[in-house]
Amino acid sequence: MKTKAIFYHAGCPVCVAAERNVASALDPQRFELEVVHLGQEKGRVSEAERTGVKSVPALVLDNQAYHINFGASLDVLK
Amino acid sequence: MKTKAIFYHAGCPVCVAAERNVASALDPQRFELEVVHLGQEKGRVSEAERTGVKSVPALVLDNQAYHINFGASLDVLK
C-alpha cells in the first residue's frame, strides 16, 4: 500500500517551481502524492495544521510534517 | 542517468531519523542518494556551502539546496 504524501503550498510561482522538485522527486512506487494549494483550498488549512504544518511550503510524509525552505537560487532572479 | 542527491546532516539522532525519511523517500530510479555527516566529514562543509547549504539537515537535488526543518513530533519526546 502506498504512503500518502501531501505537498502544501500557497502559490508563490518561483518557490513552487523549486519546491515541487522535492515533492516530485518522491518514489512513485511508494508514495501517492497530492499537491494542495492552501490559498485556493482554504478549507484544508485546519487539516494541515493538525498534521503539524506551521508554514508553507511543507511536505507531509506519513503524517509527519517537514517544512522545506528553498535557499533561492540566483539563477531564477537573472 | 541518475540525478545526484545529497543529504547533509550533523548527527542529532532524533532529527536524523526523521529527516532521513525525506531522503529515503526519493525515487531510487531517478536519484542516486549520498548521505553526508558533516560533523564527521568536515572537509565537505565548504562543498556544501558552495551548493547553497546554510544549515543542516539539507537535501541537495540537482545542485539546488533545500533546507528541511522537521517540526518535531511530540511523540519522540514522550
Backbone of each chain as nested JSON, in Angstrom:
{
  "chains": [
    {"id": "A", "residues": [
      {"number": 1, "name": "MET", "atoms": {"N": [0.845, -1.186, 0.0], "CA": [0.0, 0.0, 0.0], "C": [0.881, 1.236, 0.0]}},
      {"number": 2, "name": "LYS", "atoms": {"N": [0.49, 2.213, -0.791], "CA": [1.312, 3.414, -0.86], "C": [1.092, 4.318, 0.343]}},
      {"number": 3, "name": "THR", "atoms": {"N": [2.163, 5.014, 0.707], "CA": [2.092, 6.0, 1.765], "C": [1.578, 7.304, 1.179]}},
      {"number": 4, "name": "LYS", "atoms": {"N": [0.758, 7.965, 1.941], "CA": [0.222, 9.245, 1.491], "C": [1.26, 10.341, 1.688]}},
      {"number": 5, "name": "ALA", "atoms": {"N": [1.498, 11.117, 0.667], "CA": [2.378, 12.28, 0.771], "C": [1.598, 13.488, 0.296]}},
      {"number": 6, "name": "ILE", "atoms": {"N": [1.61, 14.546, 1.068], "CA": [0.882, 15.758, 0.675], "C": [1.856, 16.924, 0.647]}},
      {"number": 7, "name": "PHE", "atoms": {"N": [1.862, 17.633, -0.437], "CA": [2.681, 18.835, -0.546], "C": [1.762, 20.042, -0.463]}},
      {"number": 8, "name": "TYR", "atoms": {"N": [1.932, 20.841, 0.597], "CA": [1.123, 22.047, 0.77], "C": [1.918, 23.265, 0.328]}},
      {"number": 9, "name": "HIS", "atoms": {"N": [1.291, 24.132, -0.408], "CA": [1.968, 25.366, -0.798], "C": [0.927, 26.466, -0.898]}},
      {"number": 10, "name": "ALA", "atoms": {"N": [1.395, 27.681, -1.226], "CA": [0.453, 28.79, -1.316], "C": [0.659, 29.627, -2.566]}},
      {"number": 11, "name": "GLY", "atoms": {"N": [1.327, 29.06, -3.531], "CA": [1.267, 29.66, -4.85], "C": [2.402, 30.538, -5.342]}},
      {"number": 12, "name": "CYS", "atoms": {"N": [3.328, 30.962, -4.473], "CA": [4.458, 31.789, -4.956], "C": [5.122, 31.059, -6.126]}},
      {"number": 13, "name": "PRO", "atoms": {"N": [5.073, 31.629, -7.333], "CA": [5.44, 30.843, -8.527], "C": [6.873, 30.342, -8.543]}},
      {"number": 14, "name": "VAL", "atoms": {"N": [7.814, 31.211, -8.205], "CA": [9.21, 30.78, -8.232], "C": [9.454, 29.693, -7.19]}},
      {"number": 15, "name": "CYS", "atoms": {"N": [8.926, 29.939, -5.989], "CA": [9.142, 28.966, -4.914], "C": [8.486, 27.635, -5.254]}},
      {"number": 16, "name": "VAL", "atoms": {"N": [7.278, 27.698, -5.747], "CA": [6.569, 26.462, -6.033], "C": [7.328, 25.628, -7.051]}},
      {"number": 17, "name": "ALA", "atoms": {"N": [7.81, 26.282, -8.087], "CA": [8.549, 25.549, -9.111], "C": [9.742, 24.843, -8.479]}},
      {"number": 18, "name": "ALA", "atoms": {"N": [10.427, 25.543, -7.611], "CA": [11.613, 24.957, -6.994], "C": [11.23, 23.862, -6.006]}},
      {"number": 19, "name": "GLU", "atoms": {"N": [10.283, 24.18, -5.161], "CA": [9.993, 23.234, -4.103], "C": [9.23, 22.002, -4.566]}},
      {"number": 20, "name": "ARG", "atoms": {"N": [8.499, 22.14, -5.627], "CA": [7.829, 20.954, -6.166], "C": [8.844, 19.934, -6.631]}},
      {"number": 21, "name": "ASN", "atoms": {"N": [10.072, 20.397, -6.912], "CA": [11.115, 19.43, -7.257], "C": [11.271, 18.383, -6.171]}},
      {"number": 22, "name": "VAL", "atoms": {"N": [11.17, 18.822, -4.932], "CA": [11.312, 17.858, -3.836], "C": [10.134, 16.89, -3.845]}},
      {"number": 23, "name": "ALA", "atoms": {"N": [8.93, 17.445, -3.953], "CA": [7.747, 16.585, -3.943], "C": [7.772, 15.607, -5.117]}},
      {"number": 24, "name": "SER", "atoms": {"N": [8.143, 16.099, -6.283], "CA": [8.096, 15.234, -7.463], "C": [9.268, 14.264, -7.508]}},
      {"number": 25, "name": "ALA", "atoms": {"N": [10.211, 14.44, -6.576], "CA": [11.341, 13.519, -6.511], "C": [11.012, 12.266, -5.706]}},
      {"number": 26, "name": "LEU", "atoms": {"N": [9.851, 12.269, -5.066], "CA": [9.478, 11.102, -4.258], "C": [9.266, 9.88, -5.142]}},
      {"number": 27, "name": "ASP", "atoms": {"N": [9.523, 8.744, -4.556], "CA": [9.376, 7.472, -5.261], "C": [7.89, 7.179, -5.52]}},
      {"number": 28, "name": "PRO", "atoms": {"N": [7.467, 7.201, -6.775], "CA": [6.043, 6.965, -7.068], "C": [5.605, 5.541, -6.769]}},
      {"number": 29, "name": "GLN", "atoms": {"N": [6.564, 4.639, -6.608], "CA": [6.233, 3.261, -6.241], "C": [5.759, 3.183, -4.795]}},
      {"number": 30, "name": "ARG", "atoms": {"N": [6.214, 4.136, -3.991], "CA": [5.925, 4.052, -2.562], "C": [5.007, 5.151, -2.062]}},
      {"number": 31, "name": "PHE", "atoms": {"N": [4.916, 6.25, -2.816], "CA": [4.145, 7.376, -2.326], "C": [3.073, 7.806, -3.316]}},
      {"number": 32, "name": "GLU", "atoms": {"N": [1.935, 8.117, -2.754], "CA": [0.852, 8.705, -3.54], "C": [0.851, 10.186, -3.201]}},
      {"number": 33, "name": "LEU", "atoms": {"N": [1.222, 11.01, -4.158], "CA": [1.425, 12.438, -3.889], "C": [0.188, 13.259, -4.21]}},
      {"number": 34, "name": "GLU", "atoms": {"N": [-0.163, 14.112, -3.273], "CA": [-1.234, 15.077, -3.509], "C": [-0.641, 16.475, -3.313]}},
      {"number": 35, "name": "VAL", "atoms": {"N": [-0.955, 17.392, -4.192], "CA": [-0.46, 18.758, -4.069], "C": [-1.645, 19.66, -3.742]}},
      {"number": 36, "name": "VAL", "atoms": {"N": [-1.532, 20.401, -2.643], "CA": [-2.642, 21.229, -2.168], "C": [-2.218, 22.694, -2.125]}},
      {"number": 37, "name": "HIS", "atoms": {"N": [-2.936, 23.535, -2.833], "CA": [-2.709, 24.978, -2.817], "C": [-3.62, 25.548, -1.73]}},
      {"number": 38, "name": "LEU", "atoms": {"N": [-3.024, 25.885, -0.592], "CA": [-3.84, 26.309, 0.546], "C": [-4.495, 27.672, 0.321]}},
      {"number": 39, "name": "GLY", "atoms": {"N": [-3.935, 28.445, -0.589], "CA": [-4.579, 29.717, -0.916], "C": [-5.906, 29.498, -1.624]}},
      {"number": 40, "name": "GLN", "atoms": {"N": [-5.971, 28.42, -2.397], "CA": [-7.192, 28.11, -3.146], "C": [-8.105, 27.133, -2.405]}},
      {"number": 41, "name": "GLU", "atoms": {"N": [-7.517, 26.368, -1.491], "CA": [-8.313, 25.387, -0.747], "C": [-8.214, 25.689, 0.737]}},
      {"number": 42, "name": "LYS", "atoms": {"N": [-8.814, 26.809, 1.11], "CA": [-8.678, 27.273, 2.491], "C": [-9.307, 26.292, 3.49]}},
      {"number": 43, "name": "GLY", "atoms": {"N": [-10.264, 25.523, 3.022], "CA": [-10.89, 24.55, 3.9], "C": [-9.939, 23.488, 4.399]}},
      {"number": 44, "name": "ARG", "atoms": {"N": [-8.762, 23.39, 3.783], "CA": [-7.827, 22.355, 4.197], "C": [-6.715, 22.876, 5.106]}},
      {"number": 45, "name": "VAL", "atoms": {"N": [-6.795, 24.179, 5.448], "CA": [-5.761, 24.736, 6.328], "C": [-5.788, 24.034, 7.687]}},
      {"number": 46, "name": "SER", "atoms": {"N": [-6.974, 23.791, 8.209], "CA": [-7.047, 23.188, 9.544], "C": [-6.522, 21.755, 9.524]}},
      {"number": 47, "name": "GLU", "atoms": {"N": [-6.798, 21.052, 8.437], "CA": [-6.235, 19.702, 8.266], "C": [-4.706, 19.76, 8.289]}},
      {"number": 48, "name": "ALA", "atoms": {"N": [-4.155, 20.743, 7.558], "CA": [-2.695, 20.888, 7.523], "C": [-2.159, 21.192, 8.92]}},
      {"number": 49, "name": "GLU", "atoms": {"N": [-2.836, 22.078, 9.617], "CA": [-2.406, 22.438, 10.973], "C": [-2.399, 21.235, 11.899]}},
      {"number": 50, "name": "ARG", "atoms": {"N": [-3.419, 20.412, 11.766], "CA": [-3.487, 19.235, 12.644], "C": [-2.311, 18.286, 12.409]}},
      {"number": 51, "name": "THR", "atoms": {"N": [-1.804, 18.267, 11.186], "CA": [-0.676, 17.388, 10.883], "C": [0.638, 18.001, 11.352]}},
      {"number": 52, "name": "GLY", "atoms": {"N": [0.604, 19.268, 11.771], "CA": [1.827, 19.88, 12.263], "C": [2.425, 20.9, 11.309]}},
      {"number": 53, "name": "VAL", "atoms": {"N": [1.726, 21.208, 10.23], "CA": [2.239, 22.194, 9.277], "C": [2.13, 23.592, 9.895]}},
      {"number": 54, "name": "LYS", "atoms": {"N": [3.279, 24.272, 9.964], "CA": [3.315, 25.632, 10.534], "C": [3.47, 26.687, 9.447]}},
      {"number": 55, "name": "SER", "atoms": {"N": [4.036, 26.296, 8.327], "CA": [4.292, 27.245, 7.249], "C": [4.307, 26.46, 5.949]}},
      {"number": 56, "name": "VAL", "atoms": {"N": [4.193, 27.18, 4.861], "CA": [4.307, 26.529, 3.563], "C": [5.529, 27.075, 2.849]}},
      {"number": 57, "name": "PRO", "atoms": {"N": [6.117, 26.344, 1.955], "CA": [5.742, 25.002, 1.56], "C": [6.134, 23.96, 2.599]}},
      {"number": 58, "name": "ALA", "atoms": {"N": [5.324, 22.928, 2.675], "CA": [5.594, 21.833, 3.587], "C": [5.234, 20.527, 2.905]}},
      {"number": 59, "name": "LEU", "atoms": {"N": [5.945, 19.508, 3.284], "CA": [5.691, 18.176, 2.754], "C": [5.317, 17.282, 3.932]}},
      {"number": 60, "name": "VAL", "atoms": {"N": [4.171, 16.633, 3.823], "CA": [3.749, 15.712, 4.873], "C": [3.945, 14.291, 4.366]}},
      {"number": 61, "name": "LEU", "atoms": {"N": [4.781, 13.568, 5.064], "CA": [5.047, 12.165, 4.713], "C": [4.578, 11.323, 5.872]}},
      {"number": 62, "name": "ASP", "atoms": {"N": [3.625, 10.431, 5.621], "CA": [3.213, 9.511, 6.667], "C": [2.827, 10.271, 7.942]}},
      {"number": 63, "name": "ASN", "atoms": {"N": [2.08, 11.347, 7.747], "CA": [1.57, 12.16, 8.852], "C": [2.609, 12.953, 9.617]}},
      {"number": 64, "name": "GLN", "atoms": {"N": [3.818, 13.067, 9.089], "CA": [4.797, 13.939, 9.72], "C": [5.109, 15.093, 8.778]}},
      {"number": 65, "name": "ALA", "atoms": {"N": [5.134, 16.295, 9.353], "CA": [5.296, 17.495, 8.528], "C": [6.757, 17.912, 8.457]}},
      {"number": 66, "name": "TYR", "atoms": {"N": [7.216, 18.171, 7.257], "CA": [8.557, 18.687, 7.025], "C": [8.421, 20.03, 6.326]}},
      {"number": 67, "name": "HIS", "atoms": {"N": [9.038, 21.029, 6.923], "CA": [8.998, 22.356, 6.309], "C": [10.212, 22.496, 5.411]}},
      {"number": 68, "name": "ILE", "atoms": {"N": [9.968, 22.904, 4.209], "CA": [11.044, 22.978, 3.229], "C": [11.336, 24.429, 2.904]}},
      {"number": 69, "name": "ASN", "atoms": {"N": [12.57, 24.821, 3.157], "CA": [12.975, 26.177, 2.821], "C": [13.978, 26.104, 1.708]}},
      {"number": 70, "name": "PHE", "atoms": {"N": [13.591, 26.65, 0.621], "CA": [14.472, 26.646, -0.529], "C": [15.364, 27.873, -0.459]}},
      {"number": 71, "name": "GLY", "atoms": {"N": [16.661, 27.657, -0.387], "CA": [17.595, 28.775, -0.482], "C": [17.603, 29.229, -1.922]}},
      {"number": 72, "name": "ALA", "atoms": {"N": [16.86, 30.298, -2.208], "CA": [16.571, 30.677, -3.592], "C": [17.842, 30.758, -4.433]}},
      {"number": 73, "name": "SER", "atoms": {"N": [17.764, 30.144, -5.564], "CA": [18.883, 30.178, -6.488], "C": [18.919, 31.522, -7.196]}},
      {"number": 74, "name": "LEU", "atoms": {"N": [20.101, 32.07, -7.327], "CA": [20.217, 33.346, -8.038], "C": [19.812, 33.184, -9.492]}},
      {"number": 75, "name": "ASP", "atoms": {"N": [19.91, 31.977, -9.999], "CA": [19.556, 31.735, -11.401], "C": [18.13, 32.184, -11.712]}},
      {"number": 76, "name": "VAL", "atoms": {"N": [17.237, 32.011, -10.756], "CA": [15.84, 32.346, -11.036], "C": [15.625, 33.854, -11.035]}},
      {"number": 77, "name": "LEU", "atoms": {"N": [16.615, 34.591, -10.539], "CA": [16.467, 36.046, -10.461], "C": [17.122, 36.74, -11.643]}},
      {"number": 78, "name": "LYS", "atoms": {"N": [17.782, 35.974, -12.483], "CA": [18.523, 36.582, -13.598], "C": [17.598, 36.928, -14.757]}}
    ]},
    {"id": "B", "residues": [
      {"number": 1, "name": "MET", "atoms": {"N": [20.438, 8.723, -16.967], "CA": [21.447, 8.954, -15.929], "C": [20.752, 9.468, -14.68]}},
      {"number": 2, "name": "LYS", "atoms": {"N": [21.198, 8.971, -13.542], "CA": [20.542, 9.4, -12.312], "C": [21.016, 10.78, -11.872]}},
      {"number": 3, "name": "THR", "atoms": {"N": [20.106, 11.491, -11.241], "CA": [20.437, 12.779, -10.654], "C": [21.069, 12.542, -9.301]}},
      {"number": 4, "name": "LYS", "atoms": {"N": [22.072, 13.338, -9.01], "CA": [22.743, 13.221, -7.723], "C": [21.913, 13.914, -6.651]}},
      {"number": 5, "name": "ALA", "atoms": {"N": [21.692, 13.224, -5.556], "CA": [21.008, 13.817, -4.408], "C": [21.913, 13.63, -3.201]}},
      {"number": 6, "name": "ILE", "atoms": {"N": [22.139, 14.678, -2.459], "CA": [22.988, 14.573, -1.272], "C": [22.21, 15.056, -0.065]}},
      {"number": 7, "name": "PHE", "atoms": {"N": [22.19, 14.252, 0.963], "CA": [21.542, 14.644, 2.214], "C": [22.641, 14.958, 3.22]}},
      {"number": 8, "name": "TYR", "atoms": {"N": [22.712, 16.22, 3.648], "CA": [23.714, 16.638, 4.638], "C": [23.059, 16.71, 6.005]}},
      {"number": 9, "name": "HIS", "atoms": {"N": [23.723, 16.196, 6.985], "CA": [23.195, 16.296, 8.345], "C": [24.373, 16.38, 9.309]}},
      {"number": 10, "name": "ALA", "atoms": {"N": [24.058, 16.518, 10.606], "CA": [25.146, 16.629, 11.571], "C": [24.937, 15.738, 12.78]}},
      {"number": 11, "name": "GLY", "atoms": {"N": [24.092, 14.757, 12.65], "CA": [24.085, 13.681, 13.637], "C": [23.064, 13.682, 14.749]}},
      {"number": 12, "name": "CYS", "atoms": {"N": [22.311, 14.765, 14.961], "CA": [21.277, 14.743, 16.001], "C": [20.391, 13.519, 15.766]}},
      {"number": 13, "name": "PRO", "atoms": {"N": [20.379, 12.556, 16.697], "CA": [19.743, 11.255, 16.393], "C": [18.253, 11.334, 16.079]}},
      {"number": 14, "name": "VAL", "atoms": {"N": [17.518, 12.075, 16.872], "CA": [16.079, 12.154, 16.626], "C": [15.804, 12.812, 15.281]}},
      {"number": 15, "name": "CYS", "atoms": {"N": [16.513, 13.92, 15.057], "CA": [16.282, 14.647, 13.804], "C": [16.684, 13.804, 12.605]}},
      {"number": 16, "name": "VAL", "atoms": {"N": [17.818, 13.165, 12.7], "CA": [18.3, 12.392, 11.562], "C": [17.306, 11.294, 11.203]}},
      {"number": 17, "name": "ALA", "atoms": {"N": [16.801, 10.611, 12.199], "CA": [15.845, 9.547, 11.929], "C": [14.645, 10.105, 11.179]}},
      {"number": 18, "name": "ALA", "atoms": {"N": [14.179, 11.249, 11.615], "CA": [13.014, 11.847, 10.974], "C": [13.343, 12.35, 9.583]}},
      {"number": 19, "name": "GLU", "atoms": {"N": [14.429, 13.084, 9.491], "CA": [14.692, 13.726, 8.212], "C": [15.188, 12.772, 7.139]}},
      {"number": 20, "name": "ARG", "atoms": {"N": [15.818, 11.716, 7.566], "CA": [16.218, 10.728, 6.57], "C": [15.007, 10.155, 5.869]}},
      {"number": 21, "name": "ASN", "atoms": {"N": [13.855, 10.227, 6.524], "CA": [12.632, 9.783, 5.843], "C": [12.452, 10.51, 4.523]}},
      {"number": 22, "name": "VAL", "atoms": {"N": [12.764, 11.786, 4.526], "CA": [12.608, 12.544, 3.282], "C": [13.615, 12.056, 2.255]}},
      {"number": 23, "name": "ALA", "atoms": {"N": [14.862, 11.939, 2.668], "CA": [15.894, 11.496, 1.728], "C": [15.587, 10.099, 1.199]}},
      {"number": 24, "name": "SER", "atoms": {"N": [15.162, 9.22, 2.084], "CA": [14.939, 7.841, 1.641], "C": [13.629, 7.688, 0.883]}},
      {"number": 25, "name": "ALA", "atoms": {"N": [12.85, 8.756, 0.849], "CA": [11.595, 8.721, 0.083], "C": [11.824, 9.04, -1.382]}},
      {"number": 26, "name": "LEU", "atoms": {"N": [13.036, 9.464, -1.721], "CA": [13.31, 9.81, -3.121], "C": [13.228, 8.573, -3.999]}},
      {"number": 27, "name": "ASP", "atoms": {"N": [12.868, 8.825, -5.22], "CA": [12.747, 7.747, -6.201], "C": [14.132, 7.193, -6.557]}},
      {"number": 28, "name": "PRO", "atoms": {"N": [14.406, 5.953, -6.179], "CA": [15.739, 5.39, -6.458], "C": [15.991, 5.173, -7.948]}},
      {"number": 29, "name": "GLN", "atoms": {"N": [14.915, 5.182, -8.739], "CA": [15.09, 5.058, -10.188], "C": [15.693, 6.32, -10.788]}},
      {"number": 30, "name": "ARG", "atoms": {"N": [15.478, 7.425, -10.104], "CA": [15.904, 8.704, -10.676], "C": [17.035, 9.38, -9.909]}},
      {"number": 31, "name": "PHE", "atoms": {"N": [17.219, 8.988, -8.635], "CA": [18.202, 9.678, -7.812], "C": [19.205, 8.714, -7.201]}},
      {"number": 32, "name": "GLU", "atoms": {"N": [20.437, 9.161, -7.226], "CA": [21.495, 8.439, -6.544], "C": [21.763, 9.225, -5.266]}},
      {"number": 33, "name": "LEU", "atoms": {"N": [21.437, 8.633, -4.137], "CA": [21.476, 9.356, -2.862], "C": [22.781, 9.129, -2.113]}},
      {"number": 34, "name": "GLU", "atoms": {"N": [23.361, 10.212, -1.645], "CA": [24.524, 10.128, -0.775], "C": [24.174, 10.833, 0.529]}},
      {"number": 35, "name": "VAL", "atoms": {"N": [24.526, 10.231, 1.648], "CA": [24.251, 10.842, 2.943], "C": [25.581, 11.249, 3.559]}},
      {"number": 36, "name": "VAL", "atoms": {"N": [25.696, 12.526, 3.913], "CA": [26.964, 13.06, 4.413], "C": [26.766, 13.615, 5.823]}},
      {"number": 37, "name": "HIS", "atoms": {"N": [27.527, 13.089, 6.773], "CA": [27.515, 13.583, 8.148], "C": [28.603, 14.643, 8.236]}},
      {"number": 38, "name": "LEU", "atoms": {"N": [28.187, 15.9, 8.246], "CA": [29.179, 16.979, 8.186], "C": [30.001, 17.081, 9.469]}},
      {"number": 39, "name": "GLY", "atoms": {"N": [29.47, 16.559, 10.565], "CA": [30.26, 16.542, 11.794], "C": [31.446, 15.603, 11.675]}},
      {"number": 40, "name": "GLN", "atoms": {"N": [31.28, 14.537, 10.907], "CA": [32.354, 13.562, 10.726], "C": [33.17, 13.832, 9.469]}},
      {"number": 41, "name": "GLU", "atoms": {"N": [32.582, 14.541, 8.527], "CA": [33.3, 14.822, 7.276], "C": [33.395, 16.327, 7.091]}},
      {"number": 42, "name": "LYS", "atoms": {"N": [34.188, 16.931, 7.968], "CA": [34.273, 18.393, 7.971], "C": [34.856, 18.939, 6.674]}},
      {"number": 43, "name": "GLY", "atoms": {"N": [35.629, 18.122, 6.011], "CA": [36.203, 18.554, 4.739], "C": [35.156, 18.839, 3.671]}},
      {"number": 44, "name": "ARG", "atoms": {"N": [33.935, 18.393, 3.916], "CA": [32.903, 18.604, 2.894], "C": [31.998, 19.787, 3.202]}},
      {"number": 45, "name": "VAL", "atoms": {"N": [32.288, 20.496, 4.314], "CA": [31.454, 21.652, 4.658], "C": [31.522, 22.707, 3.557]}},
      {"number": 46, "name": "SER", "atoms": {"N": [32.715, 22.961, 3.034], "CA": [32.835, 24.019, 2.026], "C": [32.11, 23.633, 0.741]}},
      {"number": 47, "name": "GLU", "atoms": {"N": [32.165, 22.369, 0.409], "CA": [31.404, 21.873, -0.755], "C": [29.913, 22.14, -0.551]}},
      {"number": 48, "name": "ALA", "atoms": {"N": [29.427, 21.826, 0.668], "CA": [28.003, 22.053, 0.965], "C": [27.682, 23.542, 0.856]}},
      {"number": 49, "name": "GLU", "atoms": {"N": [28.549, 24.367, 1.404], "CA": [28.324, 25.814, 1.343], "C": [28.241, 26.313, -0.085]}},
      {"number": 50, "name": "ARG", "atoms": {"N": [29.108, 25.789, -0.923], "CA": [29.111, 26.232, -2.32], "C": [27.8, 25.905, -3.026]}},
      {"number": 51, "name": "THR", "atoms": {"N": [27.156, 24.835, -2.581], "CA": [25.881, 24.454, -3.202], "C": [24.721, 25.286, -2.649]}},
      {"number": 52, "name": "GLY", "atoms": {"N": [25.003, 26.052, -1.587], "CA": [23.944, 26.892, -1.039], "C": [23.394, 26.401, 0.285]}},
      {"number": 53, "name": "VAL", "atoms": {"N": [24.018, 25.37, 0.854], "CA": [23.558, 24.846, 2.138], "C": [23.936, 25.831, 3.25]}},
      {"number": 54, "name": "LYS", "atoms": {"N": [22.913, 26.272, 3.995], "CA": [23.136, 27.226, 5.086], "C": [23.011, 26.553, 6.438]}},
      {"number": 55, "name": "SER", "atoms": {"N": [22.279, 25.473, 6.491], "CA": [22.037, 24.789, 7.756], "C": [21.781, 23.324, 7.441]}},
      {"number": 56, "name": "VAL", "atoms": {"N": [21.873, 22.503, 8.453], "CA": [21.54, 21.092, 8.272], "C": [20.332, 20.775, 9.137]}},
      {"number": 57, "name": "PRO", "atoms": {"N": [19.561, 19.79, 8.781], "CA": [19.705, 18.951, 7.609], "C": [19.273, 19.668, 6.332]}},
      {"number": 58, "name": "ALA", "atoms": {"N": [19.93, 19.299, 5.283], "CA": [19.596, 19.87, 3.979], "C": [19.68, 18.777, 2.932]}},
      {"number": 59, "name": "LEU", "atoms": {"N": [18.874, 18.94, 1.925], "CA": [18.864, 17.997, 0.816], "C": [19.231, 18.774, -0.437]}},
      {"number": 60, "name": "VAL", "atoms": {"N": [20.25, 18.3, -1.127], "CA": [20.645, 18.948, -2.38], "C": [20.191, 18.057, -3.526]}},
      {"number": 61, "name": "LEU", "atoms": {"N": [19.331, 18.609, -4.356], "CA": [18.828, 17.889, -5.528], "C": [19.294, 18.645, -6.755]}},
      {"number": 62, "name": "ASP", "atoms": {"N": [20.067, 17.978, -7.591], "CA": [20.462, 18.599, -8.844], "C": [21.101, 19.971, -8.597]}},
      {"number": 63, "name": "ASN", "atoms": {"N": [21.969, 20.009, -7.583], "CA": [22.716, 21.225, -7.231], "C": [21.888, 22.349, -6.633]}},
      {"number": 64, "name": "GLN", "atoms": {"N": [20.67, 22.065, -6.22], "CA": [19.886, 23.078, -5.516], "C": [19.64, 22.605, -4.096]}},
      {"number": 65, "name": "ALA", "atoms": {"N": [19.861, 23.52, -3.146], "CA": [19.783, 23.155, -1.736], "C": [18.396, 23.423, -1.168]}},
      {"number": 66, "name": "TYR", "atoms": {"N": [17.863, 22.455, -0.482], "CA": [16.598, 22.585, 0.233], "C": [16.86, 22.323, 1.705]}},
      {"number": 67, "name": "HIS", "atoms": {"N": [16.467, 23.276, 2.536], "CA": [16.643, 23.098, 3.972], "C": [15.382, 22.478, 4.535]}},
      {"number": 68, "name": "ILE", "atoms": {"N": [15.56, 21.429, 5.281], "CA": [14.41, 20.697, 5.798], "C": [14.322, 20.888, 7.299]}},
      {"number": 69, "name": "ASN", "atoms": {"N": [13.214, 21.442, 7.734], "CA": [13.007, 21.63, 9.161], "C": [11.885, 20.724, 9.588]}},
      {"number": 70, "name": "PHE", "atoms": {"N": [12.229, 19.784, 10.393], "CA": [11.218, 18.863, 10.893], "C": [10.566, 19.487, 12.105]}},
      {"number": 71, "name": "GLY", "atoms": {"N": [9.281, 19.7, 12.045], "CA": [8.543, 20.15, 13.211], "C": [8.447, 18.964, 14.147]}},
      {"number": 72, "name": "ALA", "atoms": {"N": [9.319, 18.937, 15.168], "CA": [9.486, 17.745, 15.989], "C": [8.159, 17.221, 16.499]}},
      {"number": 73, "name": "SER", "atoms": {"N": [7.988, 15.932, 16.347], "CA": [6.779, 15.304, 16.852], "C": [6.881, 15.153, 18.362]}},
      {"number": 74, "name": "LEU", "atoms": {"N": [5.8, 15.444, 19.042], "CA": [5.806, 15.288, 20.491], "C": [6.011, 13.827, 20.873]}},
      {"number": 75, "name": "ASP", "atoms": {"N": [5.647, 12.934, 19.959], "CA": [5.77, 11.516, 20.247], "C": [7.205, 11.133, 20.634]}},
      {"number": 76, "name": "VAL", "atoms": {"N": [8.177, 11.775, 19.999], "CA": [9.558, 11.394, 20.261], "C": [10.029, 11.917, 21.603]}},
      {"number": 77, "name": "LEU", "atoms": {"N": [9.277, 12.808, 22.196], "CA": [9.694, 13.414, 23.475], "C": [9.031, 12.716, 24.653]}},
      {"number": 78, "name": "LYS", "atoms": {"N": [8.147, 11.783, 24.37], "CA": [7.397, 11.134, 25.453], "C": [8.219, 10.03, 26.117]}}
    ]}
  ]
}
